[in-house]
Amino acid sequence: MDLSDTLEIYALTSRGLRRERNEDYIGHLAYAGVAVLADGMGGYNA
């Protein structure tokens, strides 16, 4: 088996106990070999 052709992504996120919503984002583009993780700024006024 050639592992260079295999990509597995696992993710778990939580809003926690103090927030009403979860602003974290996890995404991927399999065809491009790109994964993105953005940590939300919960409670921060932009």
HTML snippet that shows the backbone in 3Dmol.js (N, CA, C, O; Angstrom):
<script src="https://3Dmol.org/build/3Dmol-min.js"></script>
<div id="view" style="width:600px;height:400px;position:relative"></div>
<script>
const pdb = `
ATOM      1  N   MET A   1       0.846  -1.182   0.000  1.00  0.00           N
ATOM      2  CA  MET A   1       0.000   0.000   0.000  1.00  0.00           C
ATOM      3  C   MET A   1       0.889   1.242   0.000  1.00  0.00           C
ATOM      4  O   MET A   1       1.811   1.346   0.808  1.00  0.00           O
ATOM      5  N   ASP A   2       0.620   2.156  -0.879  1.00  0.00           N
ATOM      6  CA  ASP A   2       1.378   3.400  -0.991  1.00  0.00           C
ATOM      7  C   ASP A   2       0.693   4.475  -0.152  1.00  0.00           C
ATOM      8  O   ASP A   2      -0.370   4.966  -0.529  1.00  0.00           O
ATOM      9  N   LEU A   3       1.286   4.842   0.973  1.00  0.00           N
ATOM     10  CA  LEU A   3       0.660   5.803   1.884  1.00  0.00           C
ATOM     11  C   LEU A   3       0.666   7.227   1.351  1.00  0.00           C
ATOM     12  O   LEU A   3      -0.052   8.076   1.879  1.00  0.00           O
ATOM     13  N   SER A   4       1.443   7.511   0.339  1.00  0.00           N
ATOM     14  CA  SER A   4       1.457   8.866  -0.209  1.00  0.00           C
ATOM     15  C   SER A   4       0.141   9.210  -0.899  1.00  0.00           C
ATOM     16  O   SER A   4      -0.128  10.383  -1.157  1.00  0.00           O
ATOM     17  N   ASP A   5      -0.678   8.213  -1.199  1.00  0.00           N
ATOM     18  CA  ASP A   5      -1.978   8.441  -1.826  1.00  0.00           C
ATOM     19  C   ASP A   5      -3.120   8.428  -0.818  1.00  0.00           C
ATOM     20  O   ASP A   5      -4.286   8.482  -1.211  1.00  0.00           O
ATOM     21  N   THR A   6      -2.809   8.358   0.471  1.00  0.00           N
ATOM     22  CA  THR A   6      -3.831   8.234   1.503  1.00  0.00           C
ATOM     23  C   THR A   6      -3.800   9.442   2.437  1.00  0.00           C
ATOM     24  O   THR A   6      -2.745   9.830   2.939  1.00  0.00           O
ATOM     25  N   LEU A   7      -4.967  10.023   2.657  1.00  0.00           N
ATOM     26  CA  LEU A   7      -5.093  11.128   3.602  1.00  0.00           C
ATOM     27  C   LEU A   7      -6.362  10.916   4.405  1.00  0.00           C
ATOM     28  O   LEU A   7      -7.455  10.847   3.842  1.00  0.00           O
ATOM     29  N   GLU A   8      -6.223  10.814   5.714  1.00  0.00           N
ATOM     30  CA  GLU A   8      -7.380  10.678   6.593  1.00  0.00           C
ATOM     31  C   GLU A   8      -7.408  11.884   7.517  1.00  0.00           C
ATOM     32  O   GLU A   8      -6.391  12.254   8.103  1.00  0.00           O
ATOM     33  N   ILE A   9      -8.577  12.491   7.643  1.00  0.00           N
ATOM     34  CA  ILE A   9      -8.733  13.665   8.501  1.00  0.00           C
ATOM     35  C   ILE A   9      -9.795  13.349   9.551  1.00  0.00           C
ATOM     36  O   ILE A   9     -10.901  12.920   9.224  1.00  0.00           O
ATOM     37  N   TYR A  10      -9.445  13.565  10.802  1.00  0.00           N
ATOM     38  CA  TYR A  10     -10.379  13.399  11.906  1.00  0.00           C
ATOM     39  C   TYR A  10     -10.454  14.726  12.646  1.00  0.00           C
ATOM     40  O   TYR A  10      -9.444  15.408  12.818  1.00  0.00           O
ATOM     41  N   ALA A  11     -11.649  15.086  13.080  1.00  0.00           N
ATOM     42  CA  ALA A  11     -11.791  16.370  13.768  1.00  0.00           C
ATOM     43  C   ALA A  11     -12.869  16.274  14.842  1.00  0.00           C
ATOM     44  O   ALA A  11     -13.853  15.548  14.702  1.00  0.00           O
ATOM     45  N   LEU A  12     -12.659  17.014  15.895  1.00  0.00           N
ATOM     46  CA  LEU A  12     -13.633  17.121  16.973  1.00  0.00           C
ATOM     47  C   LEU A  12     -13.555  18.546  17.500  1.00  0.00           C
ATOM     48  O   LEU A  12     -12.466  19.052  17.770  1.00  0.00           O
ATOM     49  N   THR A  13     -14.685  19.181  17.644  1.00  0.00           N
ATOM     50  CA  THR A  13     -14.716  20.549  18.138  1.00  0.00           C
ATOM     51  C   THR A  13     -15.899  20.699  19.093  1.00  0.00           C
ATOM     52  O   THR A  13     -16.856  19.927  19.031  1.00  0.00           O
ATOM     53  N   SER A  14     -15.828  21.670  19.953  1.00  0.00           N
ATOM     54  CA  SER A  14     -16.872  21.866  20.960  1.00  0.00           C
ATOM     55  C   SER A  14     -17.025  23.355  21.249  1.00  0.00           C
ATOM     56  O   SER A  14     -16.044  24.097  21.211  1.00  0.00           O
ATOM     57  N   ARG A  15     -18.228  23.788  21.535  1.00  0.00           N
ATOM     58  CA  ARG A  15     -18.457  25.190  21.883  1.00  0.00           C
ATOM     59  C   ARG A  15     -18.057  25.469  23.322  1.00  0.00           C
ATOM     60  O   ARG A  15     -17.936  26.629  23.716  1.00  0.00           O
ATOM     61  N   GLY A  16     -17.851  24.432  24.106  1.00  0.00           N
ATOM     62  CA  GLY A  16     -17.477  24.611  25.511  1.00  0.00           C
ATOM     63  C   GLY A  16     -18.699  24.844  26.382  1.00  0.00           C
ATOM     64  O   GLY A  16     -19.835  24.733  25.919  1.00  0.00           O
ATOM     65  N   LEU A  17     -18.465  25.161  27.620  1.00  0.00           N
ATOM     66  CA  LEU A  17     -19.560  25.325  28.582  1.00  0.00           C
ATOM     67  C   LEU A  17     -20.059  26.758  28.691  1.00  0.00           C
ATOM     68  O   LEU A  17     -21.132  26.992  29.246  1.00  0.00           O
ATOM     69  N   ARG A  18     -19.301  27.727  28.171  1.00  0.00           N
ATOM     70  CA  ARG A  18     -19.647  29.136  28.369  1.00  0.00           C
ATOM     71  C   ARG A  18     -20.202  29.827  27.137  1.00  0.00           C
ATOM     72  O   ARG A  18     -20.671  30.960  27.248  1.00  0.00           O
ATOM     73  N   ARG A  19     -20.171  29.208  25.984  1.00  0.00           N
ATOM     74  CA  ARG A  19     -20.583  29.858  24.736  1.00  0.00           C
ATOM     75  C   ARG A  19     -21.913  29.295  24.236  1.00  0.00           C
ATOM     76  O   ARG A  19     -22.253  28.142  24.502  1.00  0.00           O
ATOM     77  N   GLU A  20     -22.660  30.133  23.504  1.00  0.00           N
ATOM     78  CA  GLU A  20     -23.933  29.704  22.931  1.00  0.00           C
ATOM     79  C   GLU A  20     -23.752  28.994  21.603  1.00  0.00           C
ATOM     80  O   GLU A  20     -24.583  28.170  21.221  1.00  0.00           O
ATOM     81  N   ARG A  21     -22.668  29.306  20.890  1.00  0.00           N
ATOM     82  CA  ARG A  21     -22.451  28.673  19.590  1.00  0.00           C
ATOM     83  C   ARG A  21     -20.961  28.393  19.390  1.00  0.00           C
ATOM     84  O   ARG A  21     -20.103  28.972  20.057  1.00  0.00           O
ATOM     85  N   ASN A  22     -20.691  27.510  18.473  1.00  0.00           N
ATOM     86  CA  ASN A  22     -19.323  27.116  18.159  1.00  0.00           C
ATOM     87  C   ASN A  22     -18.891  27.834  16.882  1.00  0.00           C
ATOM     88  O   ASN A  22     -19.531  27.679  15.842  1.00  0.00           O
ATOM     89  N   GLU A  23     -17.824  28.611  16.947  1.00  0.00           N
ATOM     90  CA  GLU A  23     -17.347  29.356  15.788  1.00  0.00           C
ATOM     91  C   GLU A  23     -16.109  28.722  15.150  1.00  0.00           C
ATOM     92  O   GLU A  23     -15.497  29.322  14.267  1.00  0.00           O
ATOM     93  N   ASP A  24     -15.739  27.530  15.584  1.00  0.00           N
ATOM     94  CA  ASP A  24     -14.606  26.832  14.980  1.00  0.00           C
ATOM     95  C   ASP A  24     -15.004  26.328  13.594  1.00  0.00           C
ATOM     96  O   ASP A  24     -16.181  26.077  13.332  1.00  0.00           O
ATOM     97  N   TYR A  25     -14.021  26.182  12.712  1.00  0.00           N
ATOM     98  CA  TYR A  25     -14.285  25.674  11.368  1.00  0.00           C
ATOM     99  C   TYR A  25     -13.181  24.706  10.962  1.00  0.00           C
ATOM    100  O   TYR A  25     -11.995  24.968  11.158  1.00  0.00           O
ATOM    101  N   ILE A  26     -13.594  23.604  10.404  1.00  0.00           N
ATOM    102  CA  ILE A  26     -12.665  22.611   9.873  1.00  0.00           C
ATOM    103  C   ILE A  26     -13.126  22.275   8.466  1.00  0.00           C
ATOM    104  O   ILE A  26     -14.293  21.941   8.258  1.00  0.00           O
ATOM    105  N   GLY A  27     -12.231  22.359   7.508  1.00  0.00           N
ATOM    106  CA  GLY A  27     -12.583  22.046   6.128  1.00  0.00           C
ATOM    107  C   GLY A  27     -11.409  21.438   5.391  1.00  0.00           C
ATOM    108  O   GLY A  27     -10.268  21.517   5.846  1.00  0.00           O
ATOM    109  N   HIS A  28     -11.694  20.835   4.258  1.00  0.00           N
ATOM    110  CA  HIS A  28     -10.614  20.266   3.452  1.00  0.00           C
ATOM    111  C   HIS A  28     -10.995  20.235   1.981  1.00  0.00           C
ATOM    112  O   HIS A  28     -12.170  20.158   1.621  1.00  0.00           O
ATOM    113  N   LEU A  29      -9.988  20.296   1.157  1.00  0.00           N
ATOM    114  CA  LEU A  29     -10.124  20.120  -0.287  1.00  0.00           C
ATOM    115  C   LEU A  29      -9.277  18.909  -0.646  1.00  0.00           C
ATOM    116  O   LEU A  29      -8.066  19.022  -0.838  1.00  0.00           O
ATOM    117  N   ALA A  30      -9.917  17.758  -0.734  1.00  0.00           N
ATOM    118  CA  ALA A  30      -9.182  16.513  -0.962  1.00  0.00           C
ATOM    119  C   ALA A  30      -8.386  16.549  -2.258  1.00  0.00           C
ATOM    120  O   ALA A  30      -7.256  16.065  -2.299  1.00  0.00           O
ATOM    121  N   TYR A  31      -8.955  17.112  -3.310  1.00  0.00           N
ATOM    122  CA  TYR A  31      -8.269  17.122  -4.600  1.00  0.00           C
ATOM    123  C   TYR A  31      -6.998  17.968  -4.573  1.00  0.00           C
ATOM    124  O   TYR A  31      -6.093  17.756  -5.380  1.00  0.00           O
ATOM    125  N   ALA A  32      -6.927  18.934  -3.639  1.00  0.00           N
ATOM    126  CA  ALA A  32      -5.757  19.805  -3.543  1.00  0.00           C
ATOM    127  C   ALA A  32      -4.810  19.398  -2.410  1.00  0.00           C
ATOM    128  O   ALA A  32      -3.705  19.927  -2.297  1.00  0.00           O
ATOM    129  N   GLY A  33      -5.252  18.458  -1.579  1.00  0.00           N
ATOM    130  CA  GLY A  33      -4.432  18.050  -0.441  1.00  0.00           C
ATOM    131  C   GLY A  33      -4.301  19.132   0.607  1.00  0.00           C
ATOM    132  O   GLY A  33      -3.249  19.280   1.227  1.00  0.00           O
ATOM    133  N   VAL A  34      -5.386  19.900   0.810  1.00  0.00           N
ATOM    134  CA  VAL A  34      -5.363  21.031   1.740  1.00  0.00           C
ATOM    135  C   VAL A  34      -6.376  20.805   2.857  1.00  0.00           C
ATOM    136  O   VAL A  34      -7.509  20.394   2.605  1.00  0.00           O
ATOM    137  N   ALA A  35      -5.962  21.074   4.088  1.00  0.00           N
ATOM    138  CA  ALA A  35      -6.864  21.038   5.232  1.00  0.00           C
ATOM    139  C   ALA A  35      -6.739  22.364   5.977  1.00  0.00           C
ATOM    140  O   ALA A  35      -5.651  22.935   6.062  1.00  0.00           O
ATOM    141  N   VAL A  36      -7.871  22.855   6.521  1.00  0.00           N
ATOM    142  CA  VAL A  36      -7.901  24.150   7.201  1.00  0.00           C
ATOM    143  C   VAL A  36      -8.583  23.985   8.553  1.00  0.00           C
ATOM    144  O   VAL A  36      -9.620  23.332   8.664  1.00  0.00           O
ATOM    145  N   LEU A  37      -7.989  24.581   9.569  1.00  0.00           N
ATOM    146  CA  LEU A  37      -8.590  24.639  10.893  1.00  0.00           C
ATOM    147  C   LEU A  37      -8.578  26.095  11.335  1.00  0.00           C
ATOM    148  O   LEU A  37      -7.518  26.720  11.385  1.00  0.00           O
ATOM    149  N   ALA A  38      -9.754  26.642  11.659  1.00  0.00           N
ATOM    150  CA  ALA A  38      -9.857  28.024  12.138  1.00  0.00           C
ATOM    151  C   ALA A  38     -10.493  27.996  13.521  1.00  0.00           C
ATOM    152  O   ALA A  38     -11.605  27.497  13.692  1.00  0.00           O
ATOM    153  N   ASP A  39      -9.791  28.528  14.495  1.00  0.00           N
ATOM    154  CA  ASP A  39     -10.287  28.597  15.862  1.00  0.00           C
ATOM    155  C   ASP A  39     -11.120  29.863  16.008  1.00  0.00           C
ATOM    156  O   ASP A  39     -10.604  30.968  15.844  1.00  0.00           O
ATOM    157  N   GLY A  40     -12.411  29.708  16.317  1.00  0.00           N
ATOM    158  CA  GLY A  40     -13.308  30.850  16.447  1.00  0.00           C
ATOM    159  C   GLY A  40     -12.912  31.768  17.591  1.00  0.00           C
ATOM    160  O   GLY A  40     -12.221  31.357  18.524  1.00  0.00           O
ATOM    161  N   MET A  41     -13.357  33.008  17.509  1.00  0.00           N
ATOM    162  CA  MET A  41     -13.063  34.014  18.533  1.00  0.00           C
ATOM    163  C   MET A  41     -14.296  34.215  19.406  1.00  0.00           C
ATOM    164  O   MET A  41     -14.750  35.347  19.574  1.00  0.00           O
ATOM    165  N   GLY A  42     -14.837  33.156  19.954  1.00  0.00           N
ATOM    166  CA  GLY A  42     -16.062  33.197  20.731  1.00  0.00           C
ATOM    167  C   GLY A  42     -16.125  34.344  21.722  1.00  0.00           C
ATOM    168  O   GLY A  42     -15.239  34.488  22.565  1.00  0.00           O
ATOM    169  N   GLY A  43     -17.162  35.158  21.626  1.00  0.00           N
ATOM    170  CA  GLY A  43     -17.369  36.258  22.547  1.00  0.00           C
ATOM    171  C   GLY A  43     -16.625  37.533  22.204  1.00  0.00           C
ATOM    172  O   GLY A  43     -16.792  38.542  22.890  1.00  0.00           O
ATOM    173  N   TYR A  44     -15.808  37.516  21.163  1.00  0.00           N
ATOM    174  CA  TYR A  44     -15.030  38.690  20.783  1.00  0.00           C
ATOM    175  C   TYR A  44     -15.843  39.561  19.844  1.00  0.00           C
ATOM    176  O   TYR A  44     -16.380  39.057  18.857  1.00  0.00           O
ATOM    177  N   ASN A  45     -15.951  40.861  20.122  1.00  0.00           N
ATOM    178  CA  ASN A  45     -16.655  41.793  19.242  1.00  0.00           C
ATOM    179  C   ASN A  45     -15.694  42.284  18.167  1.00  0.00           C
ATOM    180  O   ASN A  45     -14.768  43.043  18.450  1.00  0.00           O
ATOM    181  N   ALA A  46     -15.919  41.848  16.945  1.00  0.00           N
ATOM    182  CA  ALA A  46     -14.997  42.184  15.848  1.00  0.00           C
ATOM    183  C   ALA A  46     -15.098  43.631  15.447  1.00  0.00           C
ATOM    184  O   ALA A  46     -14.391  44.072  14.541  1.00  0.00           O
TER     185      ALA A  46
END
`;
const viewer = $3Dmol.createViewer("view");
viewer.addModel(pdb, "pdb");
viewer.setStyle({}, {cartoon: {color: "spectrum"}});
viewer.zoomTo();
viewer.render();
</script>
